[in-house]
Amino acid sequence: MKNLTLSIIAVIMAFVTVSCNQASNKNEQSSNDTAVVSQEQPASQPKEDDTVAAPAVSETPSGQEAKGKEEAKNFSIAPIVTDYLSLKNALVSDDDKAAASSGKKLLATLNKVDMKAVPADKHKKYMDIADDAKEHAEHIGENVGNIHHQREHLASLGEDLKDLIDLFGTSQTLYQDHCPMFNDGKGAVWFSENKEIKNPYYSSKMLTCGKVEKTINSK
């Protein structure tokens, strides 16, 4: 009887030992599985360093060059011509105040010219002419009450405008006129939008003195 009891106890202890070992193996396997998942998880997360900024798109040198050429192709002296004609007509009317106002406007127009729009091969010539024209326009603008002095500078402006027209052409038909008596008989040119002679150097004293030297057609 005692031996039977001992046998039963031995069997029970063996069963308990096997069960504990199995439980321990399951816990260890579960722990290992968890560790594997933990190690693999960071690999699936996106990295901030992986983001690459797209390069900024800038205008290519060839595009800038083409734009510059197009602006140069479209350059016109029309605003300068318009202000000159306004000045000339004021002196035809013996109006020194209007002439001064037109002189100031012409100076402002010359100062606003965008040099990027002037063809590169004509920059130097244009600058030389424009600098001279600015000086004469400024003198006319500052000499209200001295119409003779204004007319002297108009004669110089006429030469500047002649050079500009030779260089760039004109967008309207103009008449190049000449007065043989002005400047102590040395003569002076002026430009008009009308074929009829109206002398800005002598105005009412000798309004029709002079002649049309050349008709300049628009381009």
CORTA-V232505 format. One record per pair of residues at least 12 apart in sequence whose ideal C-beta (glycine too) atoms are under 6 Angstrom apart, sorted by the first residue. I is the first residue (numbers start at 1). J is the second residue. Records with the same first field share a line. If there is no record, write none. Layout:
I: J + J
This chain:
71: 117
72: 119
75: 117 + 118
76: 171
77: 164 + 168
78: 171
79: 109
80: 109
83: 105 + 106 + 109
84: 161
85: 193
86: 102
87: 99 + 102 + 103
88: 190 + 200
90: 102
91: 151 + 154 + 200
92: 198 + 200 + 203
94: 203
96: 144 + 147
97: 144
99: 140 + 150
100: 141 + 144
103: 137 + 140 + 141
104: 141
106: 137
107: 134 + 137 + 138
110: 130 + 133 + 134
122: 167
125: 167
129: 160 + 163 + 164
132: 160
133: 160
136: 153 + 156 + 157
139: 153
140: 153
151: 201
155: 188
158: 189 + 190
161: 191
169: 219
170: 216 + 218
171: 218
172: 218
173: 217 + 218
174: 191 + 216
175: 192 + 195 + 212 + 215
176: 191 + 213 + 214
177: 190 + 192 + 210 + 212
178: 210 + 213
179: 199 + 201 + 209 + 210
182: 201
197: 210
